[in-house]
């Protein structure tokens, strides 16, 4: 790779990391960040590397809350950088940037290391669909992000002229390490198997060997994850059938009041909006090369179709979190492009790297970056009040602070109190009022969160929410009415202004 390409890739990685601040203000929101902070504060080995997500670290040693259903391995890479950078968000920014580089290089390698492959790769990691779910550090996301280099490595390895014993050992090791990330690696294995089958350059013996190893290891992880989810501590009741209905096609759990039409609308909107620059680039290349003339017709689309089927198979789960599906669909599209490139009957003429062409491509990259900002800004406007509230608590209270909500003065806030500890990463209690007797049982240090201007003792207040410009508000209203169809309570409804203050007692 030439120096100019390396520089562009580094700038894109920095841009991708910066774009994440448009999602969560750079504070780190969600249970996964509670896990990272608990590992850092109480010791990774003391907590046995498990997904201990006690908000604020409250009662970590006496009553650890372990997140069920996911594998802790998925957070180890992020925690390593988080720890090395002094438990600050700079470690997470570096993680976002390095993952972007890894994904981009993998796409470039998968598509033959060509000039066009490079530009598709850097555009893909700048799309809002790639960026938006990054800040969750979701184990499902980790599984598919590492699925890009995994797919590149497996295709390269199985396509070698000869495979010796050492190669089979490496294959086994790679599949073992990758499959241990999370149970959703099985989705990537499914897409990759179909890709290998269609490529035709992988002998049947190798293909069956890969399939057997992947099925055994991924299947084992799935069984462990289901067993973890079914434990009484996980809060799952009703057995395996209830679990499947909640995540699949039932009217339980994530599926309450979720129709298939609504789920498909959400998924289609998230993927089209989220991947639009990459889709335009791919569509243009497909048209130039008359891609419909590939050997086998449209069969090259099967890897992408597998991704769609996998996402729809968990209709409730992905329908409730549509932006989580974007990375799975992106990988399916890239693997479909790998097959198409192999089967294409017409290829585009080699490109010449003249200055005018480079300037044009850089301008296109800038447009993709700007588009990403615009879409992410829309999402930020939608959650701005919630994000400002979380930022207030995290930036103006120590992690061991107990946040107090008084029911007599903030009934609305008390009504959503159960959902706040995970967002704040703070222990939170609701008391009847702020008199001495009510506060006496609250652990110290403590701060009161209120929507009422407290006067004396005020530490800080939330920033004034802009709620977006008129165009953003109109678009969000249209999206909510015709696409999202969210039921009451799905979105956390918070006010414009909140205050933190120190009680006198």
C-alpha positions in Angstrom: 0.0 0.0 0.0 1.4 3.4 -1.0 2.1 6.2 1.4 -0.8 8.3 0.3 -3.2 5.4 0.8 -1.8 4.8 4.3 -2.3 8.5 5.1 -5.9 8.5 3.8 -6.7 5.3 5.8 -5.3 6.9 9.0 -7.3 10.1 8.5 -10.5 8.1 7.9 -9.9 6.1 11.0 -9.5 9.3 13.0 -12.7 10.6 11.4 -14.6 7.5 12.3 -13.5 7.7 15.9 -14.5 11.4 16.0 -17.9 10.7 14.5 -18.7 8.5 17.5 -18.9 11.7 19.7 -22.0 12.6 17.7 -23.7 9.6 19.2 -22.9 9.7 23.0 -21.0 12.9 23.7 -18.0 10.7 24.2 -19.0 9.7 27.7 -19.6 5.9 27.2 -23.2 4.9 27.7 -24.5 1.5 28.4 -23.9 -1.7 30.4 -20.7 -2.6 28.5 -19.0 0.5 29.8 -20.0 -0.4 33.3 -18.2 -3.7 32.7 -15.0 -2.0 31.6 -15.1 0.4 34.5 -15.7 -2.4 37.0 -12.8 -4.4 35.6 -10.6 -1.4 35.9 -11.7 -0.3 39.4 -12.0 -3.7 41.1 -9.5 -5.7 39.1 -10.0 -7.8 35.9 -8.8 -10.9 37.5 -10.6 -10.3 40.8 -13.8 -10.3 38.8 -12.6 -13.4 36.9 -13.0 -11.5 33.6 -16.8 -11.8 33.7 -19.4 -9.4 32.5 -20.0 -7.8 35.9 -22.1 -4.7 35.1 -23.1 -3.4 38.6 -23.9 0.3 37.9 -21.4 2.5 39.7 -19.6 -0.6 41.0 -22.2 -0.8 43.8 -21.9 -4.1 45.7 -19.6 -5.6 43.0 -17.8 -7.8 45.6 -20.9 -8.9 47.6 -23.5 -9.1 44.9 -22.0 -9.1 41.4 -24.5 -8.8 38.6 -23.3 -10.8 35.6 -24.8 -10.0 32.2 -26.3 -13.2 30.8 -26.2 -14.5 27.2 -23.1 -12.8 25.9 -19.4 -13.8 26.1 -17.0 -11.6 28.1 -14.3 -12.3 25.5 -16.0 -9.8 23.2 -14.9 -6.9 25.5 -11.4 -8.0 26.1 -9.8 -6.0 23.2 -11.6 -2.8 24.1 -10.7 -3.2 27.8 -7.0 -3.7 26.9 -6.9 -0.3 25.3 -9.1 1.3 27.9 -6.8 0.1 30.6 -3.6 1.1 28.8 -4.9 4.7 28.3 -5.6 5.2 32.0 -9.3 4.2 32.0 -10.2 7.2 29.8 -12.3 7.4 26.6 -9.1 7.9 24.7 -8.6 4.2 24.9 -12.0 3.7 23.4 -11.4 6.2 20.6 -8.2 4.3 19.7 -10.2 1.1 19.7 -12.8 2.6 17.3 -10.0 3.8 15.1 -8.0 0.5 15.1 -11.2 -1.5 14.4 -12.0 0.9 11.5 -8.5 0.3 10.0 -8.9 -3.5 10.5 -12.3 -3.6 8.8 -11.2 -1.3 5.9 -8.0 -3.4 5.3 -10.1 -6.6 5.4 -12.6 -5.2 2.8 -9.7 -4.1 0.6 -8.1 -7.6 0.9 -11.4 -9.5 0.3 -12.0 -7.5 -2.9 -8.6 -8.2 -4.3 -6.6 -5.2 -3.1 -7.6 -3.0 -6.0 -7.9 0.7 -6.2 -11.7 0.6 -6.2 -11.7 -1.9 -3.3 -9.7 0.6 -1.3 -12.1 3.5 -1.8 -15.1 1.3 -1.1 -13.4 0.2 2.2 -12.7 3.7 3.4 -16.2 4.9 2.5 -17.8 1.9 4.3 -16.2 2.7 7.7 -17.3 6.4 7.4 -20.9 5.5 6.8 -23.3 6.5 9.7 -24.5 2.9 9.8 -21.0 1.7 10.6 -20.5 4.4 13.2 -23.8 4.7 15.0 -23.8 1.3 16.9 -20.1 1.4 17.6 -20.4 3.3 20.9 -22.4 0.5 22.5 -19.5 -1.9 22.4 -22.2 -4.5 21.9 -20.9 -8.1 21.8 -23.0 -8.7 18.7 -21.3 -5.8 17.0 -17.9 -7.1 18.1 -18.6 -10.5 16.5 -19.4 -9.1 13.1 -16.7 -6.4 13.1 -14.0 -9.1 13.7 -16.0 -11.1 11.1 -14.4 -9.0 8.4 -10.8 -9.9 9.1 -11.9 -13.5 10.0 -13.5 -13.9 6.6 -10.5 -12.5 4.8 -8.2 -14.8 6.6 -10.3 -17.9 6.1 -10.8 -17.3 2.4 -7.1 -16.7 1.9 -6.2 -19.8 3.9 -8.6 -22.2 2.2 -7.7 -20.9 -1.2 -4.1 -21.8 -0.9 -2.7 -24.3 -3.5 -1.8 -26.7 -0.7 -2.8 -27.0 3.0 -0.2 -28.6 5.3 -0.7 -29.7 8.9 0.4 -26.3 10.2 -2.2 -24.6 8.0 -5.0 -26.8 9.5 -3.7 -26.0 13.0 -3.8 -22.3 12.2 -7.3 -22.7 10.8 -8.4 -24.5 13.9 -6.9 -21.8 16.1 -8.5 -18.9 14.2 -12.0 -20.5 14.3 -11.6 -21.3 18.0 -10.6 -17.7 18.9 -13.1 -16.1 16.7 -16.0 -18.3 17.7 -15.4 -17.6 21.4 -16.2 -13.9 20.9 -19.9 -14.3 21.0 -22.7 -16.6 19.9 -23.6 -14.3 17.0 -20.3 -15.4 15.2 -22.6 -18.2 13.9 -24.2 -15.6 11.6 -20.8 -14.8 10.1 -20.0 -18.5 9.7 -23.2 -18.9 7.8 -22.5 -16.1 5.4 -18.9 -17.2 4.9 -19.8 -20.9 4.2 -22.1 -19.8 1.4 -19.4 -17.5 0.0 -16.9 -20.3 0.0 -19.4 -22.6 -1.6 -20.0 -20.2 -4.4 -16.4 -19.2 -5.0 -15.6 -22.6 -6.4 -11.9 -22.4 -5.7 -12.1 -24.1 -2.3 -12.0 -28.0 -2.5 -15.0 -29.8 -1.0 -12.8 -31.5 1.6 -11.6 -28.1 2.9 -15.1 -26.6 2.8 -16.5 -29.5 4.8 -13.6 -29.3 7.2 -14.3 -25.6 7.8 -18.0 -26.3 8.2 -17.4 -29.0 10.7 -15.0 -27.0 12.9 -17.2 -23.9 12.8 -20.4 -25.8 13.6 -18.7 -27.5 16.5 -17.2 -24.4 18.1 -19.9 -21.9 17.4 -22.5 -24.5 18.4 -20.7 -25.0 21.7 -20.7 -21.2 22.4 -24.4 -21.0 21.5 -25.3 -23.7 24.0 -23.3 -21.9 26.7 -25.0 -18.6 25.9 -28.5 -20.2 26.0 -27.7 -21.9 29.3 -26.5 -18.6 30.7 -29.6 -16.8 29.5 -31.8 -19.5 31.0 -30.4 -19.3 34.6 -32.8 -17.9 37.3 -30.2 -15.1 37.9 -30.7 -13.9 34.3 -34.4 -13.3 34.9 -35.6 -15.5 32.0 -38.8 -17.4 32.7 -40.9 -19.7 30.5 -38.2 -21.8 29.1 -36.4 -22.0 25.7 -39.7 -21.4 23.8 -40.3 -18.1 25.5 -36.7 -17.0 24.8 -37.1 -17.8 21.1 -40.4 -16.0 20.9 -39.0 -13.0 22.6 -36.0 -12.7 20.2 -37.6 -14.3 17.2 -41.2 -14.0 15.9 -43.3 -14.1 19.0 -45.3 -11.3 20.7 -43.2 -11.4 23.8 -40.1 -9.5 25.0 -38.7 -7.4 22.2 -41.7 -8.5 20.1 -44.5 -6.8 22.1 -46.5 -4.7 19.7 -43.9 -5.2 17.0 -45.4 -6.2 13.6 -43.4 -7.7 10.8 -44.2 -4.6 8.6 -42.8 -2.3 11.3 -39.7 -4.4 11.8 -39.0 -4.5 8.0 -39.5 -0.7 7.7 -37.1 0.0 10.6 -34.5 -2.4 9.2 -34.8 -1.2 5.6 -34.6 2.5 6.7 -31.5 1.9 9.0 -29.6 0.0 6.3 -30.4 2.3 3.4 -29.7 5.5 5.4 -26.8 3.9 7.2 -25.0 2.5 4.2 -26.1 4.9 1.4 -22.6 6.2 0.3 -21.2 2.6 0.1 -24.4 1.4 -1.7 -24.1 4.2 -4.3 -20.4 3.4 -4.9 -21.1 -0.3 -5.3 -24.1 0.4 -7.5 -22.0 2.6 -9.8 -19.3 -0.1 -10.1 -21.9 -2.8 -10.7 -23.5 -0.7 -13.5 -20.1 0.0 -15.1 -19.2 -3.7 -15.1 -22.6 -4.9 -16.2 -22.7 -7.0 -13.1 -26.0 -8.7 -14.0 -24.0 -10.7 -16.6 -22.0 -12.7 -14.0 -21.8 -16.4 -14.3 -24.8 -18.0 -12.6 -26.8 -14.8 -12.9 -27.8 -13.3 -9.6 -26.6 -16.2 -7.5 -23.7 -14.1 -6.3 -26.2 -12.2 -4.0 -26.7 -15.3 -1.8 -24.3 -14.2 0.9 -26.2 -11.0 1.3 -29.5 -12.9 1.2 -28.2 -15.1 4.0 -27.5 -12.0 6.1 -31.0 -10.7 5.5 -32.5 -14.1 6.4 -30.4 -14.2 9.6 -31.5 -10.7 10.6 -35.2 -11.5 9.8 -34.9 -14.8 11.7 -34.4 -12.7 14.8 -37.1 -10.3 13.8 -37.9 -9.0 17.3 -34.2 -8.5 18.4 -33.1 -6.7 15.3 -36.4 -5.0 14.8 -36.0 -3.4 18.2 -32.4 -2.5 17.5 -32.4 -1.9 13.7 -29.0 -0.1 13.6 -27.4 -3.2 15.0 -28.3 -5.1 11.8 -26.3 -2.7 9.6 -22.9 -4.4 10.1 -24.3 -7.8 9.4 -25.9 -6.6 6.2 -22.6 -4.8 5.3 -20.6 -8.0 5.7 -23.1 -9.9 3.6 -22.9 -7.3 0.8 -19.1 -7.4 0.9 -19.0 -11.2 0.7 -21.6 -11.0 -2.2 -19.2 -8.6 -4.0 -16.4 -11.1 -3.5 -18.4 -13.8 -5.3 -19.5 -11.3 -8.0 -15.9 -10.3 -8.6 -15.0 -14.0 -9.0 -17.9 -14.7 -11.4 -18.0 -11.4 -13.4 -17.8 -11.8 -17.1 -17.1 -8.1 -17.7 -14.5 -6.2 -15.7 -13.9 -2.5 -15.6 -10.9 -1.0 -17.3 -7.8 -0.5 -15.1 -7.9 2.9 -13.4 -5.1 5.5 -13.8 -4.2 7.4 -10.7 -4.0 10.9 -12.2 -4.4 13.9 -10.0 -7.9 14.8 -11.2 -9.1 11.3 -10.3 -7.6 11.4 -6.9 -9.1 14.9 -6.2 -12.5 13.6 -7.4 -12.3 10.6 -5.0 -11.2 12.7 -2.1 -14.2 15.0 -2.7 -16.4 11.9 -2.7 -14.9 10.8 0.6 -15.6 14.3 2.0 -19.2 14.1 0.8 -19.6 10.7 2.5 -18.1 12.1 5.7 -20.5 15.1 5.6 -23.4 12.8 5.0 -22.4 10.8 8.1 -22.4 13.9 10.2 -25.8 14.9 9.0 -27.4 11.5 9.7 -25.7 11.2 13.1 -26.7 14.7 14.0 -30.3 13.7 13.3 -29.9 10.8 15.7 -28.3 13.1 18.3 -31.2 15.5 18.1 -33.5 12.7 18.7 -31.7 11.6 22.0 -30.2 15.0 22.9 -32.1 15.4 26.2 -31.3 11.9 27.3 -27.6 12.3 26.4 -27.4 15.6 28.2 -28.8 14.1 31.3 -26.3 11.2 31.2 -23.4 13.7 30.6 -24.5 15.8 33.6 -24.4 12.8 35.9 -21.2 11.2 34.6 -19.2 14.4 34.4 -20.2 15.9 37.7 -20.4 13.0 40.1 -17.8 10.4 41.2 -18.6 6.8 40.2 -19.2 5.7 43.7 -21.8 8.5 44.2 -25.4 7.4 44.9 -27.8 9.4 42.8 -31.0 10.2 44.7 -34.4 10.9 43.1 -37.1 12.3 45.4 -40.6 11.1 44.4 -42.4 14.0 46.0 -40.7 16.6 43.8 -39.8 14.5 40.7 -42.6 11.9 40.1 -41.8 11.6 36.4 -38.2 11.0 37.0 -39.0 8.4 39.7 -41.2 6.7 37.2 -38.3 5.9 34.9 -35.8 5.3 37.7 -35.3 1.6 36.9 -33.8 2.5 33.5 -31.4 5.1 34.7 -28.6 3.2 36.5 -27.4 1.5 33.3 -27.3 4.8 31.5 -25.7 6.8 34.4 -23.4 4.0 35.5 -24.3 5.1 39.0 -26.2 3.5 41.9 -29.5 5.1 42.1 -32.3 5.1 44.7 -35.7 6.6 44.9 -36.9 8.1 48.2 -40.2 9.6 49.2 -38.7 13.0 50.0 -35.4 14.6 50.8 -35.8 14.9 54.6 -33.3 13.5 57.0 -35.1 10.3 57.7 -35.4 9.3 54.0 -31.8 10.2 53.2 -30.4 8.5 56.3 -30.5 5.0 54.7 -28.9 6.2 51.4 -25.2 5.3 51.0 -22.8 8.1 50.9 -21.5 10.0 49.0 -24.8 11.0 47.5 -26.2 13.7 45.2 -29.8 14.5 44.4 -31.0 14.7 40.8 -34.0 16.9 40.2 -35.8 18.8 37.5 -36.6 21.6 40.0 -34.1 24.4 40.5 -32.7 23.6 43.9 -30.9 26.8 44.7 -28.2 26.3 47.4 -25.9 23.3 46.9 -26.4 23.1 43.2 -23.4 21.4 41.5 -24.4 21.6 37.9 -27.3 21.5 35.4 -27.9 20.0 32.0 -27.0 21.9 28.9 -29.9 23.5 27.1 -31.1 21.1 24.5 -31.4 22.6 21.0 -33.9 19.9 19.9 -32.5 20.3 16.4 -33.4 22.8 13.7 -36.9 22.9 12.1 -35.9 20.6 9.3 -34.5 18.0 11.7 -37.6 18.2 13.8 -39.8 17.7 10.8 -37.8 14.8 9.5 -37.7 13.1 12.9 -41.4 13.6 13.3 -42.0 12.0 9.9 -39.6 9.1 10.7 -41.3 8.5 14.1 -44.8 8.5 12.5 -44.2 6.4 9.4 -41.1 4.3 10.0 -40.3 3.7 13.7 -43.8 3.3 15.1 -42.3 3.1 18.6 -44.7 2.1 21.4 -44.9 4.4 24.4 -42.0 3.8 26.8 -39.5 2.5 24.1 -37.8 5.9 24.1 -36.8 7.3 27.4 -38.8 10.5 27.8 -36.9 13.1 29.8 -37.2 16.8 30.3 -35.1 19.7 29.1 -33.5 20.7 32.3 -32.1 18.8 35.3 -29.8 19.7 38.2 -27.5 17.9 40.6 -27.1 19.2 44.1 -25.5 18.2 47.3 -28.0 17.7 50.2 -27.2 19.5 53.4 -27.3 16.2 55.4 
